[in-house]
Amino acid sequence: MLSYGVVVYKSFGSPQLNWEYFQKINKDENVFYLTLALMWFMSTPVFVTLIPYATFSLFHFITYLRANILQAFSPAPAHSSSGSSSGTQTRANSASKFIQIWVHKNYEPAMNMVSFVEVVVITLFLLFNIVTLQLRFITLLFYCFFLRMRYLMNTYTQQVFAAVARFLDERLLPPSASPSIPPPVTKAYQHAKNAIIWMGRRNSHNSRRG
C-alpha cells in the first residue's frame, strides 16, 4: 500500500480537489490498486489478494535494483586502478544482465498469472467469504468495479475473461453442454454473461468519449 502511495504521489503530486486532477488519476492503474489495497486493509483478510501485490512488488524491486543500485557500481572510478573495482563492476554488470533477461522471460507469464488470480481466484474466494458471512456484499461490488476498470485498461485481463467465457460456454451452453445441465442454469448463465458484456461495452464507449 505504501509503495503504491509513493508511485501515485510521484506521478500526480499532492491530491487536489478539482475535476482535472480526478480525471487524471481516474485513468491510472496504480490509483485503482492503491484504492483496492485500502479496501483490503479495512476488510477481513483474504490471503489470495496478496498474490498480485507480491508479484508486482517483486518486479518493482528487481527493476529498481537493476536501474539504480547496480547502476551505481557500473561506472568505474577514474582515480582507481585496482582490480577490486573492476571486479565489482563486472559482477554488477553480470547481475544487471541476468535481471534483464529474467524479467524479459518471466514478465508476460507473471502478468497472465496475476490476471487469472484477479479474475477467477479472488472472485471465487470473495463469493465464498460473502456466502459464509465473512465479508460484506459491498466488497464484491467494489471488486467488480475494479475488474471492470482492469478489463478496459489491460489486455491480459481481457484475455482471461475471454478464456473463462469459452470455458463456461462449452460446459453450460448447447450444443457442447451436457444434457444433465438444468435449463434454468443455462438461462441464468446466459443472462449473467449478457449483463457483463453489456456493462463492458457501455464502459468502453464511455471511456472513449472521455
trRosetta pair geometry for C-beta under 8 A, 3 or more apart (Angstrom, degrees):
i j d omega theta_ij theta_ji phi_ij phi_ji
1 4 6.1 -57 -151 38 29 106
1 5 6.4 34 150 -23 63 107
1 34 6.8 98 -150 -142 65 67
1 37 4.1 176 -97 143 86 135
1 38 6.7 113 -138 -66 124 59
1 41 6.2 21 -70 -55 154 135
2 5 5.4 -54 -151 34 33 116
2 6 6.5 34 152 -20 66 102
3 6 5.7 -51 -152 33 34 111
3 7 6.5 34 150 -19 65 104
3 57 6.5 123 43 -111 166 94
3 60 6.7 109 172 115 141 163
4 7 5.5 -50 -146 36 37 113
4 8 6.2 36 156 -18 68 105
4 30 5.6 180 -154 -172 90 87
4 33 5.4 -140 -125 103 147 103
4 34 4.1 -170 130 -81 125 87
4 37 6.1 152 36 6 146 150
5 8 5.9 -55 -146 38 29 108
5 9 6.2 28 155 -19 64 109
5 34 6.0 120 -71 -134 59 126
6 9 5.7 -57 -145 38 29 111
6 10 6.2 26 157 -17 65 107
7 10 6.0 -58 -148 38 27 108
7 11 6.3 21 155 -17 63 112
7 30 4.9 -115 111 -161 125 149
8 11 5.7 -61 -147 39 30 109
8 12 6.0 -25 174 26 68 110
8 25 7.2 48 -157 -131 110 110
8 28 7.3 132 -118 115 86 142
8 30 5.3 -171 -71 122 83 115
8 31 5.7 105 -116 -86 125 70
8 34 5.6 -32 -30 -32 143 157
9 12 7.1 -81 -129 57 20 73
9 13 6.8 37 -170 -132 58 11
9 14 7.4 26 -143 -78 89 41
11 28 6.7 137 125 -141 154 156
11 30 6.9 126 6 60 153 145
12 15 7.9 42 116 -90 117 48
12 21 7.0 104 -179 -156 120 89
12 24 6.1 148 -119 116 117 126
12 25 5.8 11 -92 -77 168 97
12 28 7.6 -129 -45 -3 125 163
13 16 7.7 28 94 -27 105 107
15 21 7.2 114 -164 156 52 144
16 20 7.9 -20 97 72 130 87
16 21 4.0 164 67 -50 103 161
17 21 7.6 -13 -23 50 6 138
18 21 5.1 91 63 9 80 103
18 22 7.2 -150 98 -5 41 91
19 22 5.5 -58 -148 39 36 113
19 23 6.2 40 154 -24 69 104
20 23 5.8 -52 -149 32 30 113
20 24 6.7 30 152 -19 62 104
21 24 5.8 -56 -154 33 33 112
21 25 6.5 17 157 -7 68 107
22 25 6.2 -62 -144 44 31 99
22 26 5.9 37 157 -31 66 113
23 26 5.7 -55 -143 30 26 117
23 27 7.2 13 161 -12 58 107
23 210 7.5 -168 -147 -177 103 113
24 27 6.7 -77 -167 34 28 100
24 28 7.2 20 148 -23 64 115
25 28 5.5 -62 -151 29 45 117
25 31 4.5 126 -180 -96 90 159
26 31 7.3 -82 -83 88 22 152
27 153 7.9 154 -168 -100 62 123
28 31 4.5 85 81 -2 99 107
28 32 7.4 -178 97 -5 57 82
29 32 5.6 -57 -155 37 43 110
29 33 6.3 39 151 -17 73 105
29 149 7.9 163 -110 134 68 108
29 150 7.4 76 -128 -107 105 71
29 153 5.7 177 -73 128 104 153
29 154 7.2 79 -101 -57 139 112
30 33 5.7 -55 -146 40 34 110
30 34 6.2 38 153 -22 66 104
31 34 5.7 -53 -149 35 30 112
31 35 6.4 30 153 -17 64 105
32 35 5.7 -52 -146 38 33 111
32 36 6.2 33 154 -19 65 107
32 146 5.8 141 177 -135 113 85
32 149 5.5 -166 -106 101 155 145
32 150 7.3 -164 118 -61 153 80
33 36 5.5 -52 -142 39 32 112
33 37 6.2 39 154 -25 64 103
33 52 7.9 -133 -130 125 115 124
33 53 7.6 147 -174 -94 114 86
33 56 7.7 -20 -157 39 159 173
34 37 5.6 -51 -148 32 30 114
34 38 6.7 34 151 -20 62 101
35 38 5.7 -51 -155 31 34 113
35 39 6.7 33 148 -18 64 103
35 146 7.9 -166 89 -95 107 109
36 39 5.6 -53 -152 34 37 112
36 40 6.4 36 151 -17 68 102
36 142 7.9 160 -111 141 73 107
36 143 7.5 82 -131 -108 109 70
36 146 5.4 68 -84 -114 123 150
37 40 5.7 -51 -146 37 34 109
37 41 6.2 40 152 -26 64 105
37 53 6.9 98 -98 -94 110 137
38 41 5.5 -52 -148 32 31 116
38 42 6.6 14 158 -6 64 109
39 42 6.1 -68 -150 44 30 99
39 43 6.0 21 156 -19 68 118
39 139 7.0 148 168 -132 118 81
39 142 5.9 -171 -131 124 160 150
40 43 5.7 -66 -138 40 30 108
40 45 7.7 59 177 -120 87 53
40 46 7.2 -102 -138 40 99 90
40 49 5.1 -175 -120 132 139 151
43 46 7.4 -17 111 -5 118 99
43 135 6.3 28 -173 -127 118 102
43 136 8.0 -123 -128 26 104 90
43 139 5.7 91 -121 -112 146 133
44 129 6.8 -174 84 -174 129 135
44 134 5.3 -132 101 161 166 89
44 135 5.5 -128 40 -81 118 79
46 49 4.9 78 85 -12 94 111
46 122 7.3 100 126 -143 133 81
46 125 5.4 129 -170 137 124 128
46 126 6.9 -4 -119 -78 171 67
46 129 6.3 -88 -92 -38 120 157
46 135 7.5 -7 -52 -62 124 138
47 50 5.9 -43 -174 14 54 114
48 51 5.7 -20 -171 -7 58 117
48 117 6.6 -159 173 -169 102 105
48 121 5.4 -135 179 139 145 113
48 122 5.5 -165 112 -89 114 70
48 125 5.2 164 36 -19 136 163
49 52 7.4 -45 -175 28 47 98
49 53 7.5 32 141 -1 67 113
49 122 5.8 86 -88 -124 70 119
49 125 7.9 -137 -43 86 81 142
50 53 5.5 -70 -156 50 49 109
50 54 5.5 50 150 -27 83 109
51 54 5.9 -56 -141 36 26 110
51 55 6.4 26 160 -19 62 108
51 114 7.1 -177 126 -118 94 69
51 117 4.9 -106 94 -178 139 162
51 121 7.6 12 34 90 152 145
52 55 5.7 -60 -149 37 31 111
52 56 6.2 24 158 -14 68 108
52 114 4.7 93 -115 -153 83 103
52 117 6.1 -170 -53 88 87 127
52 118 5.9 47 -64 -65 139 103
53 56 5.9 -55 -143 41 30 107
53 57 6.0 32 157 -22 65 110
54 57 5.7 -55 -144 37 28 113
54 58 6.5 35 155 -25 62 102
55 58 5.8 -52 -154 28 30 113
55 59 6.9 19 154 -8 63 104
55 110 5.5 168 -168 -179 121 109
55 113 7.2 -179 -108 89 156 111
55 114 5.2 -142 74 -79 156 115
56 59 6.0 -60 -153 41 35 105
56 60 6.1 36 151 -21 69 108
56 114 7.4 79 -47 -116 87 153
57 60 5.5 -53 -143 38 32 114
57 61 6.1 34 157 -23 66 106
58 61 5.9 -57 -148 34 26 110
58 62 6.5 11 162 -7 64 108
59 62 6.3 -58 -139 43 30 99
59 63 6.0 31 161 -19 65 112
59 103 6.7 106 -138 -128 92 103
59 107 6.8 87 -121 -113 136 87
59 110 7.0 155 -54 109 126 157
60 63 6.0 -63 -147 39 24 110
60 64 6.2 22 156 -17 63 110
61 64 5.8 -59 -150 38 28 108
61 65 6.2 32 152 -24 65 107
62 65 5.2 -45 -143 34 37 119
62 66 6.4 35 157 -18 65 103
62 99 5.4 -169 170 -149 106 117
62 102 7.5 -69 157 88 154 125
62 103 6.7 -175 105 -70 123 111
63 66 6.0 -55 -149 38 30 107
63 67 6.0 13 160 -8 66 115
63 99 7.8 169 -87 159 38 123
63 103 6.8 88 -78 -106 87 153
64 67 6.1 -63 -134 46 27 100
64 68 5.5 -20 -180 21 67 119
64 69 7.2 57 133 -7 73 99
65 68 7.2 -72 -120 52 11 81
65 69 5.0 -38 -149 40 54 121
65 70 6.1 56 151 -16 70 102
65 99 6.8 -158 88 -113 108 161
66 69 7.8 3 -31 50 12 81
66 70 5.4 -23 -133 36 38 130
66 71 7.4 69 152 -38 44 90
66 95 7.8 -156 -105 124 79 84
66 96 5.1 118 -147 -134 90 76
66 99 4.5 -154 -75 95 127 148
66 100 6.6 139 -156 -56 155 77
67 70 7.9 62 12 48 15 91
67 71 6.0 -7 168 -25 29 132
68 71 5.8 -55 -131 32 11 115
68 72 7.0 18 158 -29 52 100
69 72 6.0 -51 -165 16 31 112
69 73 7.9 15 147 -7 59 100
70 73 5.9 -60 -164 35 46 106
70 74 6.9 60 142 -41 71 98
70 92 4.7 160 -164 -166 84 93
70 93 8.0 151 167 -70 113 28
70 95 5.7 -146 -119 90 138 113
70 96 4.7 172 129 -71 146 99
70 99 7.7 -180 1 13 159 144
71 74 5.4 -40 -154 7 43 122
71 92 8.0 172 -64 165 15 125
71 96 7.4 95 -67 -101 62 139
73 88 5.5 -113 -167 145 118 100
73 89 5.9 -169 149 -100 83 52
73 91 7.8 -44 136 75 146 84
73 92 3.6 180 91 -72 123 159
74 89 5.9 91 -140 -147 32 88
74 92 5.6 -134 -69 111 64 130
74 93 6.2 99 -117 -72 91 84
74 96 7.3 7 -76 -21 119 155
75 89 7.8 -122 71 -118 11 121
76 80 7.0 -127 173 68 84 105
76 85 5.8 101 -147 141 87 114
76 86 6.5 16 -117 -91 130 64
76 89 5.3 -37 -77 -62 87 158
77 80 4.1 61 79 10 112 112
77 85 5.9 -88 29 -151 99 150
80 85 4.5 92 123 -21 139 162
82 85 5.3 99 72 2 87 97
82 86 7.5 -159 103 2 52 88
83 86 5.4 -59 -153 43 46 112
83 87 5.9 49 150 -25 75 105
84 87 5.6 -54 -146 36 31 113
84 88 6.4 34 154 -20 65 104
85 88 5.8 -52 -149 34 31 111
85 89 6.4 31 152 -18 64 106
86 89 5.7 -54 -149 37 32 112
86 90 6.3 35 152 -22 65 105
87 90 5.6 -52 -147 34 32 112
87 91 6.4 30 155 -16 65 104
88 91 5.9 -56 -149 37 31 109
88 92 6.3 31 153 -19 65 108
89 92 5.6 -55 -147 37 31 112
89 93 6.3 31 155 -19 65 106
90 93 5.8 -55 -148 37 30 110
90 94 6.3 30 153 -19 64 106
91 94 5.6 -54 -147 36 32 112
91 95 6.3 31 155 -18 66 106
92 95 5.8 -54 -146 38 30 110
92 96 6.2 32 153 -21 64 107
93 96 5.6 -53 -145 36 31 113
93 97 6.3 31 155 -19 64 105
94 97 5.8 -55 -149 36 30 110
94 98 6.3 32 152 -21 64 106
95 98 5.6 -53 -148 35 32 114
95 99 6.4 32 154 -19 65 104
96 99 5.9 -54 -149 35 30 110
96 100 6.4 33 152 -21 64 106
97 100 5.6 -53 -148 34 32 114
97 101 6.4 29 155 -15 65 105
98 101 6.0 -58 -150 38 29 107
98 102 6.1 28 154 -20 66 111
99 102 5.6 -56 -143 38 30 112
99 103 6.1 29 160 -18 66 107
100 103 6.1 -56 -147 36 25 108
100 104 6.4 24 156 -17 62 110
101 104 5.7 -58 -148 38 30 112
101 105 6.2 24 156 -17 66 112
102 105 5.9 -61 -147 39 27 108
102 106 5.9 -10 168 9 66 119
103 106 6.5 -74 -131 51 22 89
103 107 5.4 38 173 -51 67 107
104 107 6.6 -28 -122 4 16 113
106 109 5.8 -66 -155 50 53 107
106 110 5.5 53 152 -27 83 111
107 110 5.8 -65 -151 38 26 111
107 111 6.3 20 158 -17 66 108
108 111 5.8 -54 -144 37 32 108
108 112 6.4 34 156 -19 64 104
109 112 5.6 -55 -148 36 33 113
109 113 6.3 35 154 -20 66 105
110 113 5.6 -54 -149 36 32 113
110 114 6.3 34 153 -20 66 104
111 114 5.5 -48 -143 35 34 113
111 115 6.3 36 156 -19 64 104
111 156 4.8 -125 143 -83 102 163
112 115 5.9 -55 -149 36 29 110
112 116 6.5 30 153 -18 64 106
112 156 5.7 -135 -90 -150 50 113
112 159 7.4 -51 -122 88 90 134
112 160 7.5 153 -158 -66 65 102
113 116 5.8 -56 -150 36 31 111
113 117 6.4 31 153 -19 65 106
114 117 5.7 -55 -149 37 31 112
114 118 6.3 29 154 -18 66 107
114 156 7.4 44 70 128 91 146
115 118 5.7 -54 -145 37 31 110
115 119 6.1 16 162 -9 67 112
115 150 7.9 172 -126 157 86 128
115 154 7.0 -167 -102 132 118 130
115 156 4.1 -157 -45 135 150 102
115 157 4.8 -148 -142 -82 113 54
115 159 7.1 61 120 62 156 92
115 160 4.5 -170 136 -24 108 139
116 119 6.2 -62 -137 44 26 100
116 120 5.5 -21 -180 24 66 117
116 121 6.9 59 131 -11 73 102
116 160 5.3 -165 -84 -124 57 130
117 120 7.1 -68 -116 56 14 80
117 121 4.5 -36 -145 39 57 127
117 122 6.1 64 153 -23 70 96
118 121 7.7 20 -16 48 14 86
118 122 5.6 -14 -136 23 34 130
118 123 7.9 58 151 -28 42 91
118 147 6.8 163 149 -103 103 92
118 150 6.7 -87 138 137 149 173
118 157 6.9 -48 83 -109 131 102
118 160 7.8 112 65 77 89 165
119 122 7.8 82 24 42 13 93
119 123 6.4 -20 165 -10 33 128
119 147 6.5 112 -106 -139 68 123
119 157 6.4 149 -59 -148 119 77
119 160 4.5 159 23 124 154 132
119 161 6.2 -138 -140 -68 147 68
119 164 6.5 -139 139 -29 127 146
120 123 6.2 -75 -150 38 13 109
120 124 6.4 6 164 -14 59 112
120 160 7.1 -124 -23 175 100 120
120 164 6.4 -175 -79 -93 105 128
121 124 6.1 -62 -151 37 26 107
121 125 6.4 21 155 -15 64 109
122 125 5.6 -57 -146 40 33 111
122 126 6.2 36 154 -22 67 105
122 143 7.1 -145 133 -167 116 141
123 126 5.7 -54 -148 35 29 111
123 127 6.5 31 154 -19 64 105
123 143 7.2 175 -98 128 70 131
123 147 7.5 26 -75 -65 117 153
124 127 5.7 -52 -148 35 33 112
124 128 6.4 34 153 -19 65 105
125 128 5.7 -53 -148 36 33 112
125 129 6.3 28 155 -15 66 108
126 129 5.8 -58 -145 41 30 107
126 130 6.2 30 156 -20 66 107
126 135 6.5 -75 -153 73 70 158
126 139 6.4 -151 -151 117 113 107
126 140 5.1 142 148 -95 126 88
126 143 6.0 -127 -93 41 169 162
127 130 5.8 -56 -146 36 29 109
127 131 6.3 29 156 -18 65 106
127 140 7.0 78 -78 -109 59 136
128 131 5.9 -56 -147 37 29 110
128 132 6.2 9 159 -1 65 112
129 132 6.0 -62 -139 51 30 100
129 134 4.2 -82 -164 70 85 110
129 135 4.2 52 125 2 113 113
130 133 7.5 35 -178 -78 32 27
130 134 7.5 -88 -65 52 23 68
130 135 5.1 -58 -76 73 65 95
130 136 7.4 -1 -119 130 90 10
130 137 5.7 85 -149 -91 128 61
130 139 7.2 -162 -79 60 106 108
130 140 5.8 -21 -56 -35 150 130
135 139 4.8 -70 170 40 117 151
135 140 7.4 114 117 -36 124 86
136 139 5.3 117 69 -12 71 97
137 140 5.7 -50 -165 33 51 110
137 141 6.6 51 141 -19 74 102
138 141 5.3 -50 -148 37 42 116
138 142 6.2 44 153 -21 70 102
139 142 5.9 -54 -150 36 29 109
139 143 6.4 26 152 -16 64 108
140 143 5.6 -56 -145 39 32 110
140 144 6.3 38 154 -24 66 103
141 144 5.7 -51 -149 32 31 113
141 145 6.7 34 150 -19 62 101
142 145 5.6 -52 -157 32 35 114
142 146 6.6 38 146 -20 65 102
143 146 5.3 -47 -151 33 40 116
143 147 6.4 40 150 -19 67 101
144 147 5.6 -50 -147 37 34 111
144 148 6.4 42 151 -25 64 102
145 148 5.6 -50 -150 30 32 116
145 149 6.7 29 153 -14 63 103
146 149 6.0 -59 -154 37 32 107
146 150 6.3 32 150 -19 66 108
147 150 5.4 -53 -144 38 35 114
147 151 6.2 42 154 -26 66 102
147 157 7.3 180 -160 -165 71 131
148 151 5.7 -50 -151 29 29 114
148 152 6.8 25 152 -15 61 104
148 199 6.6 -76 -120 140 127 116
148 200 7.1 -150 -140 -95 85 66
148 203 5.9 85 170 22 115 172
149 152 5.8 -55 -151 36 35 110
149 153 6.2 11 158 -3 68 116
150 153 6.1 -73 -142 49 28 98
150 154 5.1 -27 -179 24 71 125
150 157 4.5 154 137 -85 99 169
151 154 7.0 -64 -101 51 14 82
151 157 5.1 -123 -92 122 50 122
151 158 5.9 105 -156 -78 71 70
151 161 6.2 35 -118 -28 115 151
151 200 6.1 -73 125 -124 145 108
152 200 7.8 -176 -69 -152 82 75
152 203 6.0 -97 -70 123 135 113
152 204 6.2 -171 -117 -92 100 69
152 207 5.6 137 -171 -29 140 165
153 157 7.8 44 66 32 68 135
154 157 4.2 72 87 8 110 109
154 158 6.9 -179 98 -11 59 84
155 158 5.3 -52 -149 36 40 116
155 159 6.4 43 153 -23 69 102
156 159 5.7 -52 -152 33 32 112
156 160 6.7 31 152 -18 64 103
157 160 5.8 -53 -150 34 34 110
157 161 6.5 36 153 -18 66 104
158 161 5.8 -54 -150 36 32 112
158 162 6.4 31 153 -19 65 107
159 162 5.7 -55 -149 37 32 112
159 163 6.3 31 153 -19 65 106
160 163 5.6 -54 -146 37 33 111
160 164 6.3 33 155 -19 66 105
161 164 5.8 -55 -146 37 30 110
161 165 6.3 32 154 -21 64 107
162 165 5.7 -54 -148 35 30 113
162 166 6.5 31 154 -18 64 104
163 166 5.8 -52 -149 35 32 111
163 167 6.4 34 152 -21 64 106
164 167 5.6 -54 -148 35 32 114
164 168 6.3 23 158 -11 67 108
165 168 6.1 -59 -144 42 28 104
165 169 6.0 33 156 -25 65 109
165 193 6.8 107 -132 -137 100 116
166 169 5.7 -53 -142 34 28 114
166 170 6.5 29 160 -21 62 105
167 170 6.3 -60 -157 31 25 109
167 171 6.8 -1 156 1 60 114
168 171 6.0 -73 -149 48 33 99
168 172 5.4 -12 171 14 75 123
168 173 7.9 67 129 -9 69 98
168 189 6.6 -161 163 -166 119 131
168 193 7.6 -176 101 -80 134 124
169 172 6.7 -75 -121 52 18 85
169 173 4.9 -30 -159 28 64 125
169 176 7.5 60 130 55 72 126
170 173 7.6 -11 -51 47 11 85
170 176 4.7 -58 -154 115 62 144
170 177 7.5 153 149 -72 32 60
171 176 7.4 -49 -61 116 26 101
171 177 6.0 66 159 -115 25 76
171 178 7.3 -3 -160 -3 65 92
171 181 7.6 140 154 -75 66 142
172 177 5.3 3 168 -106 7 127
172 181 6.0 171 -133 -156 54 156
172 185 6.6 -116 -145 132 105 98
172 186 5.6 167 169 -109 82 68
172 189 4.7 -7 148 64 149 172
173 176 7.0 35 81 49 69 88
173 177 5.4 163 61 -36 18 121
173 186 6.3 123 -98 -148 51 102
173 189 7.3 -130 -58 99 86 129
173 190 7.0 104 -97 -77 108 98
174 177 5.4 -71 -71 32 47 105
174 186 7.4 24 -18 -145 84 149
177 181 4.9 -56 166 22 118 147
177 186 6.6 103 140 -98 176 118
178 181 5.3 117 69 -22 79 93
181 185 5.6 -115 -179 75 88 127
181 186 5.8 92 132 -53 119 100
182 185 4.7 95 66 0 85 104
182 186 7.4 -156 97 -3 47 85
183 186 5.5 -55 -149 38 39 113
183 187 6.1 37 156 -19 71 107
184 187 5.5 -55 -143 40 33 112
184 188 6.1 35 157 -21 67 106
185 188 5.8 -53 -144 36 28 110
185 189 6.3 29 156 -18 63 107
186 189 5.9 -57 -149 37 28 110
186 190 6.4 28 154 -20 64 107
187 190 5.7 -54 -148 35 31 111
187 191 6.5 30 155 -17 65 105
188 191 5.8 -55 -149 37 31 110
188 192 6.3 30 154 -17 65 108
189 192 5.7 -57 -146 39 31 110
189 193 6.1 32 156 -20 67 108
190 193 5.7 -54 -145 37 29 112
190 194 6.3 29 156 -18 64 107
191 194 5.8 -56 -147 37 29 110
191 195 6.4 30 154 -21 64 106
192 195 5.7 -55 -149 34 30 112
192 196 6.5 28 154 -17 65 105
193 196 5.9 -56 -149 36 31 109
193 197 6.3 30 154 -17 66 107
194 197 5.7 -54 -145 38 32 111
194 198 6.2 35 155 -22 65 106
195 198 5.7 -53 -147 35 30 113
195 199 6.4 29 155 -17 64 105
196 199 5.8 -54 -149 37 31 110
196 200 6.4 32 153 -19 64 107
197 200 5.7 -56 -149 37 31 112
197 201 6.3 26 157 -14 66 107
198 201 6.0 -58 -147 39 29 106
198 202 6.1 31 155 -23 65 110
199 202 5.6 -54 -143 36 30 114
199 203 6.3 19 162 -10 65 108
200 203 6.3 -62 -147 42 26 101
200 204 6.1 30 155 -24 63 110
201 204 5.5 -55 -145 35 31 115
201 205 6.5 31 157 -18 65 103
202 205 6.1 -57 -155 34 28 107
202 206 6.5 25 150 -16 63 108
203 206 5.3 -50 -143 38 39 114
203 207 6.1 40 156 -22 68 104
204 207 5.9 -54 -147 35 29 109
204 208 6.7 30 153 -19 62 104
205 208 5.8 -55 -153 33 33 111
205 209 6.6 30 152 -17 66 104
206 209 5.8 -56 -151 36 33 109
206 210 6.3 32 152 -19 66 106
207 210 5.5 -51 -146 36 35 112
